[in-house]
Amino acid sequence: MELWMIFEVKAVTFDDFLTLRYPVGEKEDIIYPILKALKRQGLDVDDKEFLKQYFKEDELYHQRLKETLRESLLDDIVMSVLVAFGCKPKNVSGIVKESVDCGLATRKAKWFANAKETLTTLREKGYRLGLISNTHWRISENLRSDFRKFLDVIALSYEHGYAKPHPSIFIATLKELGARANHSLHVGDDPIADIQGARSVGMKTAFITRREIKTEADIEIKRLTDLTKFL
């Protein structure tokens, strides 16, 4: 409790996957339903060659992300594959978006038990709340609206341009929240992206122990409701 006696929290930010929500259902790579959707819309490509090119582009994407933390949209990666097959972006942009939408629709996620309740409680106590999520998958407007019910700011790496632990996504979120880093807490499950990233800009951190990993977080919690014991 000593930490909270000397640290006045006014804003709390959260990671998304494995912090607020968790994936359920489909396990195959998302490119498979995307490819099926592309072919349904008349795109004539060899499946084997398309997938080979995609996984090559995907590997390059992850390499660039690791080296620079620059984020790319899944749509752009699919477009790069089609360009390699001679397609012109202006001719297939609509097909790409619709096909990626079909792929994203196969991905489901559920909120962890008491996640919404915890967010509601913190909001009622007067905390400013934000989401800071690494994702190159577009989120639907329905999900964005759902987030807006509980969170004041939604920061997504594909919209911001950089992924955690890059400091800019934390700084931009705090600026939008109107909060100083030394009066803010970040909650996440990744020791690098969440904990090191938030600490690098001066935020306090809470590590939610979805996995048994040692971190430099200020506190560790087993469930989101534990936050209400400290805040």
ZIWOMO-V589919 format. One record per residue. N is the residue number from 1. PHI is phi in whole degrees, -180 to 180 (none if undefined). NEAR is the number of other C-alpha atoms within 12 Angstrom. D_CENTER is the distance of its C-alpha to the mean C-alpha in Angstrom with 2 decimals. Layout:
# ZIWOMO-V589919
N,PHI,NEAR,D_CENTER
N,PHI,NEAR,D_CENTER
This chain:
# ZIWOMO-V589919
1,none,12,29.99
2,-58,10,31.33
3,-56,17,27.93
4,-82,22,27.54
5,-74,10,31.16
6,-109,11,30.61
7,-127,22,27.08
8,-91,22,26.67
9,-89,30,23.18
10,-120,29,22.60
11,-139,39,18.82
12,-131,46,16.04
13,-115,49,12.30
14,-131,49,9.85
15,-73,45,6.79
16,-98,37,5.67
17,-64,28,6.71
18,69,31,10.15
19,-120,39,10.38
20,-95,36,10.64
21,-133,27,10.50
22,-140,20,11.55
23,-75,18,12.23
24,-136,16,15.88
25,88,13,18.43
26,-50,16,18.34
27,-109,13,18.25
28,-68,13,19.43
29,-58,18,17.44
30,-64,29,16.08
31,-66,35,18.57
32,-66,26,21.49
33,-66,26,21.08
34,-66,36,20.24
35,-62,35,23.48
36,-60,27,25.42
37,-68,26,24.40
38,-60,32,25.42
39,-72,21,28.74
40,-64,17,29.35
41,-91,19,29.23
42,97,14,31.90
43,-76,23,30.21
44,-98,18,32.68
45,-134,24,31.05
46,-76,16,31.92
47,-56,20,29.27
48,-63,12,29.87
49,-69,17,29.84
50,-62,29,26.74
51,-64,26,24.74
52,-61,19,26.27
53,-69,25,25.19
54,-63,32,21.65
55,-65,22,21.14
56,-67,19,22.77
57,-65,27,20.44
58,-65,28,17.37
59,-65,15,18.92
60,-64,20,19.56
61,-60,25,15.99
62,-66,23,14.85
63,-67,16,17.92
64,-63,17,17.28
65,-63,26,13.73
66,-65,20,15.37
67,-80,15,18.27
68,-119,18,17.01
69,65,28,13.24
70,-75,28,13.66
71,-93,34,10.96
72,-128,34,12.43
73,-88,31,11.97
74,-55,33,12.95
75,-56,35,15.83
76,-68,26,17.14
77,-68,33,17.37
78,-62,41,19.28
79,-61,35,21.38
80,-60,29,22.27
81,-65,32,23.59
82,-67,33,25.72
83,-63,23,27.03
84,-64,20,28.17
85,-94,22,30.19
86,94,15,31.80
87,-77,20,29.94
88,-96,17,29.77
89,-49,22,26.44
90,-66,13,28.24
91,-86,15,29.72
92,-122,26,26.68
93,-60,22,23.83
94,-66,17,24.32
95,-64,29,24.61
96,-61,38,21.39
97,-61,28,19.40
98,-64,25,21.24
99,-70,32,20.84
100,-65,35,17.08
101,-58,28,17.07
102,-63,28,19.32
103,-65,30,17.11
104,-64,27,14.02
105,-67,23,16.56
106,-84,23,17.36
107,-99,26,14.02
108,-117,20,14.24
109,-146,21,12.53
110,-123,20,14.36
111,-75,24,14.02
112,-63,25,15.55
113,-55,17,19.12
114,73,20,19.77
115,-64,30,16.18
116,-64,24,17.26
117,-62,22,20.60
118,-65,30,19.35
119,-61,38,17.38
120,-63,24,20.54
121,-62,24,22.78
122,-65,31,21.08
123,-64,25,21.19
124,-64,16,24.83
125,-81,17,25.57
126,102,17,24.59
127,-77,29,21.36
128,-83,35,19.00
129,-122,40,15.47
130,-140,42,12.10
131,-112,42,8.37
132,-128,48,6.48
133,-123,44,2.70
134,-86,39,3.15
135,-160,29,3.95
136,-109,30,7.66
137,-98,29,8.34
138,-62,29,9.69
139,-98,31,9.44
140,-75,17,13.00
141,-66,11,15.07
142,-65,12,15.92
143,-69,21,12.48
144,-60,19,12.19
145,-64,15,15.67
146,-64,16,14.94
147,-59,31,12.37
148,-63,21,15.11
149,-68,19,17.58
150,-122,30,16.21
151,-125,38,14.23
152,-83,33,15.91
153,-135,31,13.18
154,-121,36,9.79
155,-112,38,8.19
156,-115,34,5.76
157,-61,37,6.55
158,-71,28,8.55
159,-88,24,10.44
160,-75,28,11.06
161,108,25,12.14
162,-129,34,11.20
163,-105,37,8.50
164,-58,44,9.00
165,-92,35,11.78
166,-56,33,13.26
167,-63,31,15.02
168,-63,25,14.81
169,-71,39,11.35
170,-71,48,12.69
171,-62,33,16.04
172,-64,31,15.10
173,-67,38,13.36
174,-63,37,16.44
175,-63,20,18.74
176,-68,24,17.51
177,-76,28,17.88
178,71,21,21.29
179,-126,29,20.91
180,-87,25,22.10
181,-59,33,20.20
182,-75,24,23.15
183,-118,26,22.87
184,-131,37,19.19
185,-126,46,17.38
186,-112,52,13.84
187,-117,48,12.99
188,-162,47,10.92
189,-113,40,11.86
190,-109,36,11.62
191,-66,31,14.87
192,-94,25,14.04
193,-59,35,10.55
194,-88,43,10.90
195,-74,39,14.66
196,-64,30,16.18
197,-60,38,13.85
198,-69,42,14.65
199,-64,33,18.23
200,-65,26,18.77
201,-105,29,18.79
202,97,24,20.89
203,-82,35,18.70
204,-82,38,19.67
205,-136,44,17.36
206,-129,40,17.21
207,-99,40,16.22
208,-92,37,15.86
209,-84,24,17.89
210,-74,23,16.34
211,-133,18,17.88
212,-84,14,21.04
213,-134,16,20.02
214,-83,18,21.80
215,-138,25,20.01
216,-102,22,21.30
217,-63,32,19.66
218,-69,29,22.09
219,-141,28,21.91
220,-120,30,20.72
221,-128,25,20.25
222,-93,21,20.58
223,-150,27,19.20
224,-63,37,17.63
225,-63,25,21.12
226,-63,24,22.33
227,-60,32,20.82
228,-69,23,23.53
229,-79,15,26.12
230,-107,22,25.24
231,-112,29,24.22
